[in-house]
Amino acid sequence: MFEALRWRLTAWYVLVFALVFVVVGLVVFVWANHRFSSDVDRAIRAVSTEAEARVQQHGRIADADGDVRAVLANASLGGSADVFVLLLNPDGSIATNPSDIPLTGLPDSAAVAHASQAGNDSRTYSVGGQNLRVRTVAVHAADGSLIGFVQAGKSVQDHDASLRTLAIVMAGGALAGLLLATVGGVFVAAIAIRPVQRSYERQREFVADASHELRTPLAVIRVNAEAAGLAGGAGDAVSDIATEAAYMTRLLDDLLLLADSDREGIDVQIERIDLADIARSAGRAAARLAEGHGQRFTVDVRDPLPVDADPERCREVMLILLDNAFKYTPDGGSVTLTARESGDEAEVAVSDTGIGVAPAELDRLFDRFYRVDKARSRAVGGAGLGLSIAREIIDALGGTLKIESQPGVGTTATMRLLLARSLVPEHAEARADGG
C-alpha cells in the first residue's frame, strides 16, 4: 500500500516539474523567437529605409543603383549582412538588382500590390527552398507620384536553425531534469510518507493487540451469558448480552484478519477446486437466512467451474456477499446466486432487489468501516468490514470483485476467478462417471 503511495507521490512530483519545464520552455521559446524575429526585422528596416532615402534623392528608381550598393556595403560592415535589396519600377518589374542575387521567385507581386495600397508590407515566404523575410516599401516623390518600390529581405534560415537548436537543448535539459526529478521524487516521497507509515503501523499493532486482548474476556462473557440463559437467568437481558458479545467477537475476528492482511497479506491455501460446488455449499448455508427474512432465494449453478483457489476463502466471500444482499433487501424481495463460465473466467454473482446504492457511493463500498446508511446498517448488524475483507481475499486469489447497483432497483456483486482449463476437478469427473 505504502509503496503504491510512494510512487503516486513521485508521479505527482514529476508531473509538477514537467509542467514547470513546459511552461518555462514555452516562455523561453516564444521570447527567443520574438527576439530573433525582431533582430531580422530591424536589419531589414534599417537597410530599406536607407535605400528608400537614396531613391527619393535621385527621383528615378534606376539612378539610385550605385547609392544603394553603397548602403548595402555599409550595412554589411555595420552587422546587417545578408540583407538584399531590389529596386522595382512602379509596375512592379525589376529596375535594378543592387545585391546581385538570383531572381528566382522574386519580386513578390502580392507584397508589391499590398504595399502600393498600404505604403509598406512585411511578410515571410519561401523562395528557392528557403524562408525569406521581405519588406516592401512604396517610394513617392515630393509631389506624391509613385517612383517605385524598394523590396528588402533577409533569409531566416539561421533564425530557424537557432530555434531548432534551442528546442533540442531545452528538450534534452527537460528530460535530464525529469530524470533527476524522478530520482529526487522517490527519495522525497519516501521521507514524506515515513511518519504516516509509522503512525499506520502503530495503529495496526494497537488494533491487533487490542483485538487479541479482548477476545478472551468476550469469550468468557458470551459463554457465561449463554449459560445463564440456559439456566433461566434474566431473560432478554442475558440474551442481549450474548448477542452483543457474539457481534463483538465477529468484529474482532474481522479486525484481526485485516490487520494480518496489512502486515503480510491474507493467508490463502491454493488448490484445484470446483467453484460451482463451493457456490452450492454457500447457497445451502444462505438459504436459512432467506427463510428468516421472508425473501425468495434462488441458486442457479450448473456446469463445473474448475479454478485454482482457496475453497474456504471463496466460500467466505460468497457468504459475505449473500449476507449483504439479505440485509439490504426488504421482506418479500428476491436474492439470486448464480455461477457460470464467462470467457476464460469463472463468475459468481449475487443479485438482489434491495434498496441499491447511489453511483456516488459505489467507489467507497470497499473502504473499511464505510456504510452507506449508517443508522440502518447498525440496525441490521455489521461494521462495514465485510466488503473490505471480500476485496482483500479476492485480490489475494488473483481475481476481481465488482459491484453494480441502482437505487431502488437492486445490487449485483460479481466475483471472478481465472478458469483452470487444463484439468477437471476429480469430484466433477466422478460425478460424470457416475452419471
C-alpha positions as CSV (number, residue, x, y, z in Angstrom):
1,M,0.0,0.0,0.0
2,F,2.7,2.5,1.0
3,E,4.8,1.5,-2.0
4,A,1.9,2.4,-4.3
5,L,1.5,5.7,-2.3
6,R,5.2,6.4,-2.7
7,W,5.1,6.0,-6.5
8,R,1.9,8.0,-6.7
9,L,3.5,10.9,-4.8
10,T,6.6,10.6,-7.0
11,A,4.4,10.7,-10.1
12,W,2.7,14.0,-8.9
13,Y,6.1,15.4,-8.1
14,V,7.5,14.6,-11.6
15,L,4.2,15.9,-13.1
16,V,4.6,19.3,-11.4
17,F,8.2,19.5,-12.6
18,A,7.1,18.6,-16.1
19,L,4.5,21.3,-16.1
20,V,7.1,23.8,-14.9
21,F,9.5,22.7,-17.6
22,V,6.8,23.0,-20.3
23,V,5.7,26.5,-19.2
24,V,9.3,27.8,-18.8
25,G,10.2,26.2,-22.2
26,L,7.3,27.8,-24.0
27,V,8.1,31.2,-22.5
28,V,11.8,30.9,-23.4
29,F,11.0,29.7,-26.9
30,V,8.4,32.4,-27.6
31,W,10.8,35.1,-26.2
32,A,13.7,33.7,-28.4
33,N,11.5,33.6,-31.5
34,H,10.4,37.2,-30.8
35,R,14.0,38.3,-30.2
36,F,15.3,36.6,-33.4
37,S,12.4,38.0,-35.5
38,S,12.9,41.5,-34.1
39,D,16.6,41.4,-35.0
40,V,15.8,40.3,-38.6
41,D,13.1,42.9,-39.0
42,R,15.4,45.6,-37.5
43,A,18.2,44.8,-40.0
44,I,15.8,44.8,-43.0
45,R,14.1,48.0,-41.9
46,A,17.4,49.8,-41.5
47,V,18.6,48.9,-45.0
48,S,15.2,49.5,-46.7
49,T,14.9,52.9,-45.1
50,E,18.3,54.0,-46.3
51,A,17.6,52.6,-49.8
52,E,14.2,54.5,-49.8
53,A,16.0,57.7,-49.0
54,R,18.5,57.2,-51.8
55,V,15.7,56.6,-54.3
56,Q,13.9,59.8,-53.2
57,Q,17.1,61.8,-53.6
58,H,17.5,60.7,-57.2
59,G,13.9,60.8,-58.2
60,R,14.4,57.9,-60.6
61,I,14.5,54.3,-59.5
62,A,17.3,53.2,-61.8
63,D,19.6,56.1,-60.9
64,A,19.8,55.0,-57.3
65,D,21.5,51.7,-58.0
66,G,25.0,52.9,-57.1
67,D,24.0,54.6,-53.9
68,V,22.0,51.6,-52.8
69,R,25.1,49.4,-53.4
70,A,26.9,51.7,-51.0
71,V,24.2,51.4,-48.5
72,L,24.4,47.6,-48.7
73,A,28.2,47.7,-48.2
74,N,27.8,49.9,-45.2
75,A,25.1,47.7,-43.8
76,S,27.4,44.7,-44.1
77,L,30.1,46.5,-42.2
78,G,27.5,47.5,-39.6
79,G,26.4,44.0,-38.8
80,S,23.4,43.8,-41.2
81,A,24.9,41.3,-43.5
82,D,22.9,39.1,-45.9
83,V,20.2,41.8,-46.4
84,F,19.4,42.0,-50.1
85,V,17.6,44.9,-52.0
86,L,15.6,45.0,-55.2
87,L,14.6,48.3,-56.8
88,L,11.3,47.9,-58.6
89,N,9.5,50.1,-61.2
90,P,6.0,51.4,-60.5
91,D,4.5,48.5,-62.3
92,G,6.4,46.0,-60.0
93,S,9.0,44.9,-62.5
94,I,12.7,44.8,-61.5
95,A,14.5,48.1,-62.2
96,T,17.9,47.1,-60.7
97,N,19.3,44.3,-58.6
98,P,21.9,46.1,-56.4
99,S,22.5,42.9,-54.4
100,D,23.1,40.8,-57.5
101,I,21.1,37.9,-56.1
102,P,19.3,35.2,-58.1
103,L,15.9,36.4,-59.1
104,T,14.0,33.1,-58.9
105,G,10.7,33.8,-57.2
106,L,11.4,37.5,-56.9
107,P,9.9,40.0,-56.7
108,D,6.9,39.1,-54.6
109,S,4.0,40.6,-56.6
110,A,1.5,40.1,-53.8
111,A,3.7,42.2,-51.5
112,V,4.1,44.9,-54.1
113,A,0.3,45.1,-54.6
114,H,-0.3,45.4,-50.9
115,A,2.5,48.0,-50.4
116,S,1.0,50.1,-53.2
117,Q,-2.2,50.4,-51.2
118,A,-0.8,50.5,-47.6
119,G,2.6,52.1,-48.2
120,N,4.6,49.1,-47.0
121,D,4.3,45.4,-46.5
122,S,6.2,42.8,-44.4
123,R,5.8,39.1,-44.8
124,T,7.7,35.7,-44.7
125,Y,7.5,33.3,-47.6
126,S,9.5,30.5,-49.2
127,V,11.8,31.2,-52.2
128,G,14.1,28.6,-53.7
129,G,13.7,26.2,-50.7
130,Q,14.5,28.8,-48.0
131,N,12.3,31.1,-46.0
132,L,12.8,34.8,-46.6
133,R,11.6,37.8,-44.5
134,V,10.8,40.6,-47.0
135,R,9.8,44.2,-46.5
136,T,8.4,46.1,-49.5
137,V,8.1,50.0,-49.4
138,A,6.4,52.2,-51.9
139,V,8.6,55.2,-52.7
140,H,6.9,58.5,-53.6
141,A,8.3,61.8,-54.9
142,A,7.7,65.2,-53.3
143,D,4.6,65.7,-55.4
144,G,3.2,62.3,-54.3
145,S,3.8,60.5,-57.5
146,L,5.0,56.9,-57.3
147,I,8.7,56.5,-58.1
148,G,8.8,52.7,-57.5
149,F,9.3,50.2,-54.8
150,V,12.2,49.1,-52.5
151,Q,12.0,45.5,-51.6
152,A,14.5,44.4,-48.9
153,G,14.8,41.0,-47.4
154,K,16.9,38.5,-45.5
155,S,17.0,34.7,-45.2
156,V,15.7,33.4,-41.8
157,Q,17.3,30.0,-42.2
158,D,19.8,30.9,-39.4
159,H,16.9,32.1,-37.3
160,D,15.0,28.8,-37.8
161,A,18.2,26.8,-37.2
162,S,18.8,28.7,-33.9
163,L,15.2,27.9,-32.8
164,R,15.6,24.2,-33.6
165,T,18.9,24.1,-31.6
166,L,17.2,25.9,-28.7
167,A,14.3,23.4,-28.8
168,I,16.7,20.4,-28.8
169,V,18.8,21.8,-26.0
170,M,15.6,22.6,-23.9
171,A,14.2,19.1,-24.6
172,G,17.4,17.5,-23.6
173,G,17.6,19.6,-20.5
174,A,13.9,18.8,-19.6
175,L,14.5,15.1,-20.0
176,A,17.6,15.2,-17.8
177,G,15.6,17.4,-15.3
178,L,12.7,14.9,-15.3
179,L,15.1,12.0,-14.7
180,L,16.7,13.9,-11.7
181,A,13.2,14.9,-10.5
182,T,12.1,11.2,-10.6
183,V,15.1,10.1,-8.6
184,G,14.6,13.0,-6.2
185,G,10.9,12.4,-6.1
186,V,11.3,8.8,-5.0
187,F,13.6,9.9,-2.2
188,V,11.4,12.8,-1.1
189,A,8.3,10.7,-1.2
190,A,9.9,8.0,0.9
191,I,10.8,10.7,3.5
192,A,7.3,12.3,3.3
193,I,5.3,9.1,3.9
194,R,7.6,7.8,6.6
195,P,5.7,9.5,9.5
196,V,2.4,8.3,8.1
197,Q,3.7,4.8,7.7
198,R,5.0,4.7,11.3
199,S,1.7,6.1,12.5
200,Y,-0.2,3.5,10.5
201,E,2.0,0.6,11.8
202,R,1.4,1.8,15.4
203,Q,-2.3,1.9,14.7
204,R,-2.3,-1.5,13.1
205,E,-0.3,-3.0,16.0
206,F,-2.7,-1.4,18.5
207,V,-5.8,-2.8,16.7
208,A,-4.2,-6.3,16.5
209,D,-3.0,-6.3,20.2
210,A,-6.3,-4.9,21.4
211,S,-8.3,-7.4,19.4
212,H,-6.2,-10.3,20.8
213,E,-6.6,-9.0,24.4
214,L,-10.4,-8.6,24.0
215,R,-11.1,-12.0,22.6
216,T,-10.7,-13.9,25.8
217,P,-12.9,-11.7,28.0
218,L,-15.5,-11.5,25.3
219,A,-15.5,-15.3,25.0
220,V,-16.0,-15.6,28.8
221,I,-18.8,-13.1,28.7
222,R,-20.5,-14.9,25.9
223,V,-20.2,-18.3,27.4
224,N,-21.5,-17.2,30.8
225,A,-24.4,-15.3,29.2
226,E,-25.4,-18.4,27.2
227,A,-25.0,-20.5,30.4
228,A,-27.2,-18.0,32.3
229,G,-29.8,-18.1,29.6
230,L,-29.9,-21.9,29.7
231,A,-30.2,-21.8,33.4
232,G,-33.2,-19.4,33.2
233,G,-31.4,-16.2,34.0
234,A,-32.6,-12.7,33.4
235,G,-34.3,-13.5,30.2
236,D,-33.9,-10.9,27.4
237,A,-31.1,-9.0,29.2
238,V,-28.9,-12.1,29.2
239,S,-29.8,-12.9,25.6
240,D,-28.9,-9.3,24.6
241,I,-25.5,-9.7,26.3
242,A,-24.8,-12.9,24.5
243,T,-25.9,-11.4,21.1
244,E,-23.7,-8.3,21.5
245,A,-20.8,-10.4,22.7
246,A,-21.1,-12.6,19.6
247,Y,-21.2,-9.4,17.4
248,M,-18.1,-8.0,19.1
249,T,-16.3,-11.3,18.7
250,R,-17.0,-11.3,14.9
251,L,-15.9,-7.7,14.7
252,L,-12.6,-8.6,16.4
253,D,-12.1,-11.5,14.1
254,D,-12.6,-9.2,11.1
255,L,-10.1,-6.6,12.6
256,L,-7.5,-9.3,13.1
257,L,-7.9,-10.6,9.6
258,L,-7.4,-7.1,8.1
259,A,-4.5,-6.4,10.4
260,D,-2.8,-9.6,9.3
261,S,-3.6,-8.7,5.7
262,D,-1.9,-5.3,6.1
263,R,1.2,-6.9,7.6
264,E,1.8,-9.9,5.4
265,G,-1.3,-10.4,3.2
266,I,-4.2,-12.7,3.7
267,D,-3.2,-16.4,4.0
268,V,-4.7,-18.5,1.2
269,Q,-4.3,-22.2,0.6
270,I,-4.4,-22.7,-3.2
271,E,-5.7,-25.9,-4.6
272,R,-7.7,-27.1,-7.6
273,I,-11.4,-26.8,-6.7
274,D,-14.8,-26.7,-8.4
275,L,-16.2,-23.2,-7.7
276,A,-19.7,-24.4,-8.6
277,D,-19.6,-26.8,-5.6
278,I,-18.5,-24.0,-3.3
279,A,-21.3,-21.8,-4.6
280,R,-23.8,-24.6,-3.9
281,S,-22.5,-25.0,-0.4
282,A,-22.7,-21.3,0.2
283,G,-26.2,-21.3,-1.2
284,R,-27.3,-24.1,1.2
285,A,-25.9,-22.1,4.2
286,A,-27.6,-18.9,3.0
287,A,-31.0,-20.5,2.5
288,R,-31.6,-20.3,6.2
289,L,-31.0,-16.5,6.1
290,A,-33.7,-16.2,3.4
291,E,-36.2,-18.1,5.5
292,G,-35.7,-15.7,8.4
293,H,-36.3,-12.6,6.2
294,G,-39.2,-13.9,4.1
295,Q,-37.3,-13.4,0.9
296,R,-37.1,-15.5,-2.3
297,F,-33.7,-17.1,-2.7
298,T,-32.7,-18.8,-6.0
299,V,-29.5,-20.7,-6.7
300,D,-28.6,-21.1,-10.4
301,V,-25.4,-23.2,-10.5
302,R,-24.9,-25.8,-13.3
303,D,-21.6,-26.6,-15.0
304,P,-18.4,-27.3,-13.2
305,L,-16.1,-24.3,-12.8
306,P,-12.5,-25.6,-12.1
307,V,-10.3,-22.9,-10.6
308,D,-7.1,-22.7,-8.5
309,A,-8.2,-21.1,-5.3
310,D,-8.8,-21.4,-1.6
311,P,-12.2,-23.2,-1.0
312,E,-12.7,-21.7,2.5
313,R,-11.8,-18.2,1.4
314,C,-14.1,-18.4,-1.7
315,R,-17.0,-19.6,0.4
316,E,-16.3,-16.8,2.9
317,V,-16.5,-14.2,0.1
318,M,-19.8,-15.7,-1.2
319,L,-21.3,-15.7,2.3
320,I,-20.3,-12.0,2.8
321,L,-22.0,-11.0,-0.5
322,L,-25.1,-13.1,0.3
323,D,-25.3,-11.7,3.9
324,N,-25.2,-8.1,2.5
325,A,-27.9,-9.0,-0.1
326,F,-30.3,-10.3,2.5
327,K,-29.6,-7.5,5.0
328,Y,-30.5,-4.7,2.4
329,T,-33.3,-6.4,0.6
330,P,-36.8,-5.8,2.1
331,D,-39.0,-8.7,3.1
332,G,-40.7,-10.2,0.0
333,G,-37.7,-9.3,-2.2
334,S,-35.5,-11.7,-4.0
335,V,-31.9,-12.7,-3.9
336,T,-30.2,-14.8,-6.6
337,L,-26.9,-16.7,-6.6
338,T,-25.5,-17.6,-10.0
339,A,-22.3,-19.3,-11.0
340,R,-21.3,-19.7,-14.6
341,E,-18.4,-19.6,-17.1
342,S,-17.7,-16.2,-18.6
343,G,-14.9,-16.3,-21.3
344,D,-11.8,-17.6,-19.6
345,E,-13.1,-16.8,-16.1
346,A,-15.4,-18.4,-13.5
347,E,-18.1,-15.9,-12.5
348,V,-20.1,-16.0,-9.3
349,A,-22.8,-13.2,-8.9
350,V,-25.1,-12.3,-6.1
351,S,-28.1,-10.2,-7.3
352,D,-30.8,-8.7,-5.1
353,T,-33.9,-6.4,-5.4
354,G,-32.8,-4.4,-2.4
355,I,-32.5,-0.7,-1.7
356,G,-29.5,-0.3,-4.0
357,V,-26.6,2.2,-3.8
358,A,-26.2,5.6,-5.3
359,P,-23.5,5.9,-8.0
360,A,-21.5,8.4,-5.9
361,E,-21.3,5.8,-3.1
362,L,-20.1,2.8,-5.2
363,D,-16.4,3.7,-5.1
364,R,-16.4,3.8,-1.3
365,L,-18.1,0.5,-0.6
366,F,-14.8,-1.3,-0.2
367,D,-13.5,1.2,2.3
368,R,-13.1,-0.1,5.8
369,F,-15.9,0.9,8.2
370,Y,-17.8,2.7,5.5
371,R,-21.6,2.2,5.5
372,V,-23.9,4.0,3.1
373,D,-26.8,4.2,5.6
374,K,-25.1,4.2,9.0
375,A,-28.3,4.1,11.0
376,R,-29.8,1.3,9.0
377,S,-26.5,-0.6,8.8
378,R,-26.1,-0.7,12.6
379,A,-29.7,-1.8,13.0
380,V,-29.2,-4.8,10.7
381,G,-25.7,-5.5,12.0
382,G,-22.3,-5.2,10.6
383,A,-19.4,-2.7,11.0
384,G,-18.7,-2.0,7.3
385,L,-15.8,-4.5,7.1
386,G,-17.4,-7.3,5.1
387,L,-16.7,-6.0,1.6
388,S,-13.2,-4.8,2.6
389,I,-12.4,-8.4,3.6
390,A,-14.0,-9.8,0.5
391,R,-11.9,-7.5,-1.7
392,E,-8.7,-8.4,0.2
393,I,-9.4,-12.1,-0.3
394,I,-10.2,-11.8,-4.0
395,D,-7.1,-9.8,-4.5
396,A,-5.0,-12.4,-2.8
397,L,-6.6,-15.0,-5.1
398,G,-5.8,-13.0,-8.2
399,G,-9.4,-12.4,-9.1
400,T,-11.7,-9.4,-9.3
401,L,-14.7,-8.2,-7.3
402,K,-17.1,-5.7,-8.9
403,I,-20.4,-4.2,-7.6
404,E,-23.1,-2.6,-9.8
405,S,-26.1,-1.0,-8.2
406,Q,-29.1,1.2,-8.9
407,P,-31.0,2.9,-6.1
408,G,-34.5,1.4,-5.6
409,V,-33.8,-1.4,-8.1
410,G,-31.1,-3.6,-6.6
411,T,-27.4,-4.6,-6.5
412,T,-25.3,-7.2,-8.2
413,A,-21.9,-8.2,-6.7
414,T,-19.7,-10.3,-9.0
415,M,-16.5,-12.2,-8.2
416,R,-14.4,-13.6,-11.0
417,L,-11.5,-16.0,-10.9
418,L,-9.5,-17.4,-13.8
419,L,-10.6,-20.8,-15.0
420,A,-8.2,-23.7,-14.8
421,R,-8.9,-25.5,-18.1
422,S,-6.0,-27.9,-18.0
423,L,-7.7,-30.3,-15.5
424,V,-11.2,-31.0,-14.4
425,P,-11.7,-31.5,-10.6
426,E,-11.7,-35.1,-9.5
427,H,-15.2,-34.8,-7.9
428,A,-16.5,-33.5,-11.2
429,E,-15.0,-36.5,-13.1
430,A,-16.5,-38.8,-10.5
431,R,-19.9,-37.2,-10.9
432,A,-19.7,-37.6,-14.7
433,D,-18.7,-41.3,-14.4
434,G,-21.5,-41.9,-12.0
435,G,-24.0,-40.4,-14.4
